Amino acid sequence: MNITITTRHSDATAAIEEYITKKAEKIPHYFDRVSAIEVVVDHQKSEHLVECIVSVSHGEPLVSHASSDDMYAAIDKCTDRAIRQVSDLKSKLQDHRDHRHHSGDE
C-alpha cells in the first residue's frame, strides 16, 4: 500500500510526516481493499487543513477533510473520518451481500 504526503504553503517536518504515516497505516486494518492513501496538508493563515484521499479497489476514492488551529488535531480528525468512511463502506458491502429475498416456501 502506498502512502503519499503532500504539503501546500508550508513544509512538513519529519515528525509530522512520521505522525501522518503512523495514523494513515491504521486505515487498511479496517478494510483490506485500500490500495493507496494520499494526505494533503495545507496551511492557511492560522488554520491547518488536512485532506485524506483513500483509494479503494473497485470503487470511488473516499475523501475526508478536517481543519484546526493545531496540526496534530487536524490530522487526528481527518484520519478518524477516513476510518469511519472505510468502515461504513465495508459494512455496506457486507450488508448487500447477505440480503436475499426468502419466500415462505423453503
Secondary structure, 3 states (H helix, E strand, C coil): CEEEEEEECCCCCHHHHHHHHHHHCCHHHCCCCEEEEEEEEEEECCEEEEEEEEEECCCCCEEEEEEECCHHHHHHHHHHHHHHHHHHHHHHHHHHHHCCCCCCCC
